[in-house]
Amino acid sequence: MTYVISQPCVDVKDRACVDECPVDCIYEGKRMLYIHPDECVDCGACEPVCPVEAIFYEDDVPEENKDYYDANVKFFDDLGSPGGAAKMGEIDHDHPMIAALPPQNQDH
């Protein structure tokens, strides 16, 4: 089981979750953040600090955002398990589903 970042994060990338994560498993893509499913220790520290409520426990992802589970997992298909997001910096791509989204409303 893991936590999943969903649609409200797209084009926002607040990063409060990154600061809170004790295992450095939240990676930054071009348009949103992604939680590495194998590096996440399911502590839940990221969920309450997200100002746009984009983070959900895997089983609690709202129905309209279920595709974001696969987007979070498949984002790491080519990346593998780098063992820490901080050393990677912003990764110059997104999952294709995220990349194809129109610009998201940012008046938060």
N, C-alpha and C positions, 0 to 999 in steps of 0.2 A: 504494500500500500504506500501511497505517496500523496503529497499535496500537489495541486494543479493550479496554474495561473490561467485565468480566462479573459474573455473579451474586454472587460473594463480597463485592463492594463494596456491595451493596444494604443499606441501613440501617446501614452501618459508616462510610463516607466518612472514612477515616483521614487523607487529604490529604498523606501523605508524597510522593506522586507529584507533587502540585501544587508543592510546594517544590522538587522536583528538576527539573521541566520547564523547559528553557532558553527555550522559545518561548511559554509561557503559554497552551497550547492545551487544558488540562484544565478543563472547566467543571463547576460544581456544580449539580446538580438537587436536588429535594426529598429524594430517597431514595438517589441514587448520583451518581457522577462520570461525566463523558462526555468522550471525546477527540475534538476536532474533526478530521475526516478531511482537510480541506484545509489546516489550519494545522499539523498534526503534521509534523515533519521526519524522522520515523522514526529518531531517535537512540537510542531504547531506554532512556534514563535512568530512565524511570518504572518499568519492569518489575521490576528487582531490589529496589527500595525498598518495594514494596507488601507490607505485612505479612500480607495475607490471600491473596496470589497471585491477584489478580483480573485482572491485566493480561497480555494475550497479543498477540504479533504476529498480524496478521490471519489468516495461513495456519495458525497454531498454536492457534487457539481450539478448546478441546475440543468434541467433537460435541454434548454436552448443553448447551453454551452458544452454539451457532452463531447463535441468534436475537439475541444481544447485538450482533453486528456491525450488523445493521439498526437496532437500537435506538440505537446510538451515532450512526449516520449520520443517521437520520430525526429525532433529537432537534433537529438544527440546521435542519430544513426551514423552520420559521417564524423562527428566530433569524438565519439567514444566517451570515455570517462577520464577527463583531464585531471580530476582530483582537486578541483578548486577553481572557482570562477574568477577570483580577484586577479590571478596571473594572466587570465585570458583577455580581460578588458571587453570592449564591445565586439561581438562577433558580427562579421559583415554580411549576415543573411538572416532570414527568418524561415520558419516552416512555410511551404508554398501557400497553405490556406491563409496564413497571416499576411504574407506578402501581397496576396490578391485582394485583401479587404480595401474598401475605399477609406480615405482618411476619416478618422474617428473624431467625434465631437470632443473638444477639450475644455469646455467651460465648467471645470470642477473647482 
